Amino acid sequence: MATALFCACNSWANYARVGSHHLAEELARRGWKVVFISDPVSPLRALKGLNDELRGRFRLYVSGGTYVRENIWTWVPATLFNPSDYFFLRSHFVSKNWPSLCVPSLTTKLATNGFTHFDLIYVDSLSQAYWWRRLSHTKSVFRLADNPAGFDRYTKAQETALHDIARHVDILFYTATDLHELATELDPKKKCYLSNGVNYSHFVAPVAPPPEYAPNGRPRIVYVGMIDTWFDFDLLAYVSDRLADHDFFLIGPHPSPHLQGRSNVFQLGPRPYAELPAYLQHAHAGIIPFDVDSHPELVHAINPLKLYEYMAAGLPVVCRRWATVEALQSPAFLADTPEDFISALTSIPPVPHQPSREYARQMSWEDRVDTLLSACQLQDIR
């Protein structure tokens, strides 16, 4: 049986399913054994407070490792000091040496569970750029899913790790057309485009509406994802004020005080991946209101996973315009101004929107794994 190691930012306990989760699940569906190791927890991080996601990580650590699928084993390591943008944790020393402070040792944990050789090592986390290199493996890849320099927490140590891992791995995947230049700068001979995709069947199977959707006949506009600095709060405030007869539902962590007090904006917090089809199928449009103007370096490098998921559920999509979403040539309505955004929302076609579904149907994670294995010259064991 072929075995893959995933060194991922997100833990398996995270409510959100990102590209690395989907790629891991598709490999497992094909008969691979998958080991999924996420970024570590530490006592210092716990002192800053525990949220549901961090509690999930600690539970995985305490479990000693667990099978979450028949052939997907996951664990979260714990270390005294984990990489962060906080004081001395920003240093290259911590970035490179935190695995040496893990209890128990990462490599020992893998060996005692029977994982001694990997056909594929997949990394998406700069915090895990180094530790796996002494493991026996056939191929290694790094997946560049964002422009890390666009984040406020980007450190010099992460910049060093990015260039170092690009030199070390066999293949450097990038997910957005705007990342082509960065991938070329890192290593022009190793770069390979690997877009996001969608689990189409998960979003297309009919389900009942969620309890938060009142049958009041008002159009429901939904957003799913992080509500962070790249979210255009001013845009959504303006649009929701102008469209007072529409209801806006935001699903994701970090509800914003910028949007409180609006009777037609509902910040629901995160929802498990299994529940997302209900919120999408019974909405009228999905939106991607990213702040392209204030965060161009970050937003231009995003290939929005939510666009594919909205469309698989049959939603028309209204999105701010940036180069990557233009290059996708999807049926999304791209808006340059707040007025464009409003105009698109008030003229959306009926749902389910068949062009959306037809587009999403072609964007499967199965095809993405085909690309990954082909680039790595690894045999598909299906």
Order of alpha helices (4+ residues) and beta strands (2+ residues): beta-alpha-beta-alpha-alpha-beta-beta-alpha-alpha-beta-beta-alpha-beta-alpha-beta-alpha-beta-alpha-beta-beta-alpha-beta-alpha-alpha-beta-alpha-beta-alpha-alpha-alpha
